[in-house]
Amino acid sequence: MDFKMKNEDILKTLKDTYPRDIRKQISKNILQQEKVCNLIEMKEHYLIINQIMSYVLKELDWKLVQNSSSWDESPLTIMKEVFPKIEDTKWYKEQKVLISSSIDVVIN
């Protein structure tokens, strides 16, 4: 199975599992809670999105070492496509920063 097909399968599975209204609500709830909660409190609110992200990483067989020489944004791209406005959350931005800083460490 090629890479593009794998991404499409994951997208379909997530969209079938979580109807659009639920996906929108997850993003909306995260955005709302980020405005009023501190980082420690947010861990509880991030639980669902972290579990979904873990599923995406597992299905893509995404490993930092494999992808460190050329940045592969597939997991975040999938999350952005499935969850409307997730890229506006601190969670999403934190994922980008964590992975980018890890890549810098591996490359150096």
N, C-alpha and C positions, 0 to 999 in steps of 0.2 A: 504494500500500500504506500502510495507516495505521500509526501509531506502535506501537500495541499488537501488531499482527500482526508487525511487524518484530522486536520483542522476543521474541515467541514463536518466530519462525523461528530467531533466534540461539540461544535456549535449546535448541531441538530439535537444532540442528546440534552444539552443544557436548556435549549429553548423548549424541547418537549417536556422536560422535567419541571421547569419553572415557567408558567405562563407569563406573558408580557406584563400583565398588571403586577404580578409578584416581583418580577425582576425590576420593574420601575420602583416599586415600593421599597425594595432592599436598598437601592441606590439613594432614594429620597430619605429613608430613615438614617442611613449613614451620614449623609450631608447634614441633616437636622441635628443629630446627636453630636457631631463634631463641633458644632457651634456652642454647645452647652456643657459638654463633658471634657474632663481632662484625659490625658493619655491612658492612665490606669483604668478609668471607667470605660474607655473605648474598647479595650481588649474584649470585653463581653459583647459589645455591639459588632465587633469585627469577626466574631466566631464563625458565623455563617459564610461570609465572603471568604474568609481564610480557608474554610473547608472546601469551598468550591474551587478556589485557586489551587489547593493541594490536588484536587481531582484533575484539574487541567494539566498541572505539571506532571503528574503521574502518567496520564494518558499520552502526553507528548514525549514521555521519557526524557524530560528536560533536565539536564545536569549542567551546572555552572562550568565545570571543567571542560566539557565538550563544546560549550558555546562561548567561552571566554575570548577566543581570538576574533570572532566576529559576532557582534551582539545580535542575538536572536530575540526579538520582542514578541514572538508568537503567543506566549501565555497572556501577556498584558493586552495584546491586540484582541485576543478571543474575549477576554473579560470586558473590554471596552465595547465590543460588538454585541455582547449578550446583555450587559447591564447599562442601560442608558444613563449617561452623565457620571458614570463611575470615575471617569478621568478627572472630574472636578473635586473628587474627595481627597482628603489627606492620606487616606489608606493607599490609593493608587499612586500618588506622588511618592509616598514612602517606599512602595515596592520598587519604583524606578530608581530611587536613590540607593536603596539597599543593594540592588543587583548591580547598579553602575559602580558603586564603591567596591563591591566584591570583585568585579571584573578588573578594576584598576589594581587591586592587590594581587590578583592572579597573574596579570600581565607583567607587573613590575617584579 
